[in-house]
Amino acid sequence: MKLERLLSIIILLLNRRMVQAKELAERFEVSIRTIYRDIDAINAAGIPIVTYQGTNGGIGLSEGYRLDRNILTNDELAAIVTALRSISTSYDKEQHQRLVEKINSVVLPAHEEEFQHKTNRVLIDYSPWGGGKYLRPKLQLLDESLDSCVLVNFTYSNAEGEISQRIVEPHKLIFKGRQWYLQAYCLEKEEFRLFKLKRMKGLAIDHERTFIRRNPATQEHIEDKEKFKPSNVPEVVFRFQDEARHLAEEWFGIEELLPVDDGSWLVKKAYPENEWLYGFILSLGHHVEVLEPPHLREIIASRAVKIAKIYKNDKAT
């Protein structure tokens, strides 16, 4: 706790010309005497702190003192701040904010306005629409388990709707394809698996059971090997009517659209065939038609008939 307090005091003094000892004592819930002992410790570490007496006095860094900033350029520091702010939209850690404050503190006053402009040009928001009411607590629990190397257990529902109880060794949090996953060693399957956080329920940490980290095969791209077998990834040919072109552009990008003489548009994409794919196609509505493969076309047609029956008005019969 003392180390955290000392670091926080240094960051505050780097960002503000002067701070009163009373303010620091209230902020960290310690006595003023403790604050002055902290100041002595910081001075002893080689960071020059000066105390100013009088009504407008306080504690500040020696005039002109800045942390060594020769390692990274302003553009490199701005890129780090942008990345930290983006990842914090869904994976928020106190350390991220402290690091942002540290970086801001090493930017010279003459460059502050330009630096803030660079760090505010782009924000990649990973949080889902409507907020992360259920996601954030899961990320926080898993982050704790990753730090402590303790087992976690949860109820898991896979893509086929099968429900199972899992006990795993958590190794890595992965954000891919707009979704958060946990890469973990499953004690039941005795191998590494990917678990989608949205499919986890009743997530809990077993503080009594620790583990030694294993070394999963390093992958540049994380994939589900079973899901992406060539036999299970057919090329799907969609046909969009012209009035639904905007849907095709939103989901696939303008470059993927191929024009047809009748004014419609074709899109060809390879997808793992599973329940997600069926639901995705149906979600595109009546302006899209699956042309190939034939068996997928039949599945979608059959499900569309079932949906129509649900909404059919049978009161007259």
Helices and strands as residue ranges (DSSP letters): H 2-15, H 21-28, H 32-44, E 49-52, E 58-61, H 74-87, H 94-105, G 109-111, H 112-119, H 135-148, E 150-157, E 163-176, E 179-186, E 191-196, G 197-199, E 200-210, G 230-232, E 235-240, G 242-244, H 245-252, G 254-256, E 258-259, E 265-270, H 275-283, G 285-287, E 288-292, H 294-311
